[in-house]
Structures are given as C-alpha cells and as structure tokens.
C-alpha cells in the first residue's frame, strides 16, 4: 500500500508565490470595500461549492429564487439590484445537465436585462465538452452550441476548468479562462503517495499524452500511455500499454471520469503489466451509471477527484473515492483584490509559467491584500 491512510481528505491546494512580493503600495483598502462591486450568485447544480467560495471571499451569496413552474419550465428571480455590478454566476455542468444549463442561461439573461455591468459565468465542469467535433456524419458539435447560447444570453467572460478539448475556447468570441489542474495534481501526488519518486504517470488514452508528459517532466519520473479503440461511446474494444510500469507506482491521470469503463480496464492492464500499486487522479468526477461499482472492483487503491461536481454520494458509496476540499484551481490561487479587481495566478501546463488574469478592471495588484480564495476565485 502506497497511500497515506490519514490523508483521505487532503486538499489539492498548492502553496504558490505570485511574484508580487516586491510591489509597494501607498494606498490601503479594506477587504470589504474591495468587494462592493461584486455580486456572486449560485445556481442549483453545486450550492455547497458556491457557499465555500462566498465564505472565502467574505461576501454573501446574492439573493435569487430558482424554481420550476408546474409545466417544468425554469423560473428565475434575481432578488437584489445588480445595476452597474460585476456579476459572477456559479453553475457546474453536472446532475440534471440540461436543466442546470437552462437555469444558467436564464440567470445570465436576467442579470444583463437588470443592467449588470459585466456578467461572468463560472462553469467548473463545462457541459457537452466531449461533443467538440464532428467525428461522424451528421454528428452535432454541441460544445459549440453551448458556447453560442452562453454568448447570446449575455455572458461576457467564461471561467472553466480543464476543458476536455482546449479548442473549445475557440468556440467563443468572448474571453475564456481555462484553468488547469496540473499543479494541483502534482501536489496531490507528492502529499498522498508515499513512493511517488518511483512512479509512472499514465494516460488512459492517447489524447492525454501531453498532460501526462508535462506532469512526468515536473516530477522527473517516466510516463506511459494506453492506446484504446472504442466500439461506441462509453464502450472500449481493446487496450495496448505503451511504456514500462513493472514494479512501479502507476498513476492514471485524466480530465474526466464518467462511467469509468476506460479507467477500470486501464487499471487491470497496468496490474497485468506488473505495476506495484495503482492510483487515479481525475479533474471532473462525473461517475455515472456503473462507475462506482467499477471503481470498487478495480485494482485502484484510490481515485482522487476534485469537487467541480458534488461528490457526497459517491464518497459514501465507494471508499476508494478521495475528494479535494476546494474548487479545483491549478493551485491555491492567490487573488489580489483592489477595488473591483480580482487577479488569479494561473499555471500553464508544460511550462509552469505564471500568468495574471484580471477578472475586473486593470489596476496594479496590491500584495498587501492578497487573499487565498477558492475560485474566481480560489
């Protein structure tokens, strides 16, 4: 066993430096004044995450009434003024995906028609992300359709996490911040896996090769990948391991775990190849259908997922599930708040370079008011 048993709830926080320590400011602000022009609203998809974000920001969630009419149409009523405000709406693409998406679109439209200065949609798990290309005749590109709907509804900025395909950003004509989980994955590995220096980072498919090679390079370990052929969606026909995992700790890394058919077969393939122990780290734990049963019956010692999607039921049903306690940013995001400014430190995969993304007006960041948040956020 190569897992620290006492750390099942370890957060994916990374302690990172913004590189702004030498910046000097002659002006002081109160934290309360920094947030006066920000309104934070939550949809029904993940209220616990929204509450965590609001608590860490030190503000209250905005008042909004969300319900269904008797004919199942969605009713949205914004319960406070948003005129001239920067509005952030948090809604993840999980659960009742279509209802939650429609709810988000109506909330965006309601805030725009109420004269909000700017509306940002915070979508931890982007819905329909896997339908990002026309892979057969008459197939829809649903991810593009979702992008169009968000733009038409009035969203002016999108914040999301580990898109299934990076080209989805190109479906938008508005700014999109696709935050990466790579630093968080590295941190989880170092904190939770005893013999990580003797590990191999494995991609369960060829599409994740870039992700695992970057992580392996930073950990200074080897990598491997599994080539798979599908009969149809959610059904894998065959798998071929490329790389050596014998007597190593194999760590499967991917952006999403849905029915976990691929993950279960990949874990068995690694076990057959002589891996000493096997772990999995996923950004988005959809865990639908037979996923939990497959995880329980697999050779995996543990599967870590972030809480872009609620995981309470999954954690109760399967003791191999480990859940991050924060919104899955690449690391502990250090936000500089000044006036209407939020600054996030993002890490680009493969390079580890730090970039500042301004979620409000472009004022110089003041390190005196750096606050560790859980999204927008932090």
N, C-alpha and C positions, 0 to 999 in steps of 0.2 A: 504494500500500500504506500503510495507516494503522495497522499493528500493530507494536509493538516486538518485533523478532525475538528479542532476547536475554531475553525475559521469559516464555517459554512455561510456566514452572513457577511463576509468581508466585502466592503465597498470597493468599487472599481476606481476610486479616487486615485489620481496621481498628483503628487506634490510637484508643482512646476513653477518656474520663475517667469515672470512676464518680461524681464529685461528692462523694467522701467524704474528700478530702484534709485537710479541716479537723477531722475527727473525731479526738479524742485518746483514747488508751487507756493505762491504767496497768498493764495486765497483758500479759505476754509469753507466747507459746506457741511450742513447737517445731512445725515443719511436720509432723513425724511424729505428734505427739500429736493433731493436728487430724484425722487420717485414721484413727484407731484404730477407729472405729465404722462405717467404710465398707468394704463388700465390693463389688468390681467383677468381674462375670462376663461372659464373651463367648460368644455363640452362634457358629455356623459361617458365618453369612452374610458377615461382614466382619471377620475376625480382625485384619487389619492396622490398621484404624481403632481397634479396641479396644486394641491394643498401644500405639498412639500416645497414646491417652487415658491409659492407665495410666502410661506413661513421663512424661507431662507432670504427672500428679498425684503422681508419686513413689511409687507403690504397685505391688504385684504384682497381676496378674490372679488371681482366685480359681481354685482347682483344681476342674475339672469334667470329667467324662468324657461325651462325646457320641458316640454310635454308633448303628448300625442293627442290629436283630436280623435273622435270616435271612429272616423274612417281611416285612421292610421297616418294621416298627414302630420308633419312635424310643425310644432308651434314654438316660436322663439320670441321672447320679450326681454329686451335689454332694460334692466331695472334702474339705471342711473345714467346721468349725462356723460357722453363721450365726446362732446364737441371740442375740437381742437386738441384732442388727446392722441398719444401713441398707444394703440390698442394691440395687445398680444392675445391671441386665441389659441388655447392648447387643446388639440384633439388628435388622438392617435388612430391609425387605420387598423383597428382590431375589433374583435367582438362582432357586433352587427355592423359590418363594414359599410354597407350601403346606407343604412340609417344614420350612422355616425358621419359619413361623408356629407350627406344632405344637410345634417344639422350644422356642420361646419360652414358649408356654403351659405346657409341662411343667416348664420351669426355674422359672417363677414359682410354680407349684403346689408344686414340691419345696422351694423356699425358705420358703414360707409354712408348710408342714407341718413344717419344721425349726425353726419358732419365730423366723423373722426378724422384727425389729420393724416393718420397713416395706420394701416391695418397689417399686422404680421401674423401669418398662420404658422404656428409651431406644431409640426406634424412629426412626432418622434419616429413613427413607422409609416412610411408613405404607402397609401393604398394602391393596389393594382400595379405595384412596381415590377412584378415579374412579367407583365404583359407589355413589354417595352419595345417589341419589334414584330414585324410581320414574318413569322417563321414558317408559314404555310399559306396556301391560297385562301383568300377571304378571311384571314385572321385579323382581328382588330388590334390597334395599338392603344390599349385602354389607358396606359400611363400618360400618354399624350392628351387623351380626352380629359382626364382628371386635371392635368395642368391647365388646359383651356378653361375648364369650369372654374377653377380657383381664380384665374386671372379675370374672367368675366364677372365673377361675384364681387371683385373689388380688392382682392389681396394684392399688396404692393411689395411683399417680401415673404419668402418662404424659408423656414429653418427646419431642417430634417436631419436624419441620422442614418449613416451607412446605406445609401441608396443601393438597391440590388444591381443597378447598372448606372454608372456615372453619367452616361449620356442623357439621362432623364433631365438633368439640369438644362440641357439644350432645348427641351420642350417648352421652356418658359421664356417670356420676354421681360421678366422681372427678376430682381436679384434672388438667387438661391444659395443658401449656405448649407452644404452637405458636410456635416460634421463626422469625423472618422473616429472609430473606436480603437484604433491601433495602439495608442499609448496606454489605454485602459486595459487592453488585452495583455500587453507586456507586463503591466503592473500586477494583474491578477496572477499571471504565471509565476512571477518572482515571489509573490507573497504566499500563494497557496500550494504550489507544487514543490516538494522537498528537493528532488534531484533534477531540477529544470535544466541545469547545465549539461545534463546527459540526455537531452530531449531531441525530438524531431518534430518540426511543425508541419502538419499535413493538411493539404487542401482536399476536400472530398470531391472536387471536380476541377477540371482544367480552368474554368473561369475564375477561380480564386487563387490562381498561381501567383499573381502579382502581390496579393495581400500576404500570403504566407512567406514569400521570399523576402519581403520587406521586414516582417516580424523576425524571421530567422536571422537575417543580417544584423539586426539590432541586438538580438540575444546572443549572436555569434554561435549559432547551432546550425545543424543541417535541416533541410526541408525535403518534403516528398509530396507527391500528388497522386490522386486516384482518377483515372480516366473511366468515365461511366457512359454507358449507352442506355437511353430510355426507350421503353416500348411506347409509353404515352406519359402524360403529365402525372407526377407523383408515383410512377412505377419504373423502377430501374431494371434493365435487362441483364447487364453484365458490368463487372468492375475489374480494372487492372491497376495494380500498385506500381508506381514508378518511383523507386528510391528504396533505401535500406532502413528498416526500423528494428532489426533484430537486437534484443537486449537493450532497447531504448525506451524512454517515456514518450509515447506518441500523443501529440496534442492536435486534435482536429479543430480547425478554425474556419468559420464561415459567417456570412452575414445574416442567415435566416435558417430556422429550423421549423418546418411545418409538420408534415406527417412523420418525419424522422425515418422514412424508409431508407434514404441515402445514408443517413448517419448510422443507422443500425448495421447496414451492410458494410459500410466503411470500417466500423469498429471491429466487426468479425474478420474482415480482410486483414486488418492490422494485427489482430490476435493470431491469425493463421501465419502471418509473416514473422512472428516471434517477438512482437512488442511486449515489453515487461509490464507496462500499465498504460491505460488509455484514458484521455480526458477529452472533453469537447467544450469549446467556447463559442457561443453564438451571440450576435448582437440582438436580433429580434426572435424571441421565442414564441412563435405562433402556436405550436404544439396542439394541432387539431387532430381530430379522428383518433387513430390508434397510436399517436405519438408517445404518450406516457407509458403505455404498455411496452412499446418497442424499446424505449429507453431503459425501463426496468429489466427487461430480458436481455439487454445488450451487455457486452463486456465493459462498458464505460464505468469508470469509478465515480465520475461526477460530470455533470454538464452545467456550465455556468451560462446564464443568460442575463441580460440587462432588463430593466423594467421600463422599456419603451412600451411594453404591453403588460397589463396586470398579470401577476403570476401566483397569486394566493392559492387558487385552487390547484394549480399544477404542483406547487410545493407541498401541499398537503397530500396529494395523491401519489407523489413519487419522491422518495427520499434521496434520489440522486440529483435533484434539481437544486442548483445554487443560484440565488438571485442577488444581483447588485442592489444596493440600497439607494442608488441615485439615478437620476436621469442620465443615460449613457453618453455623456460627452467624452471626447478623447482623453481627457484628464480632468483633474479638479480645475475647472475653468476659473480663472481669476478675472473677474469683471471690474473694470474701473468705471465708477459711476460719477458723473459730473453733470449737473443739470439734467438734461434729457439724454444723456449718453450712457449706453452700455457697451463695453468693449470686451470681446471674447478672444482668448488666445487659442488659436486653432493650430493643430499639428497636421501638416500634410503627410500622407503616407509616403514611405520610401525615403524621405529626406529628413523628417523630423523638424523642418523649418517652422518657426513661429510666425504667424501672421495675425494682424489685428483686424477684426471685423467690427465696424461701427454699426450698431443697431439703432442709433439715434443720430443726433447731429454731430458733425465732425469737430468736436472740441479736443484740445490736447488732454490726454488722460492724466489724472492726478493720482499718484501711487498712495497718497495719504488715505484715499477712500477705496482702495482695492478691497473687494469683498469676495469671499469664496461662495459661489452660488451653485445651484443645480440646474442650469439651463440658461437660457437667454443671455443667458440662463445658466444653470450650472447643475 
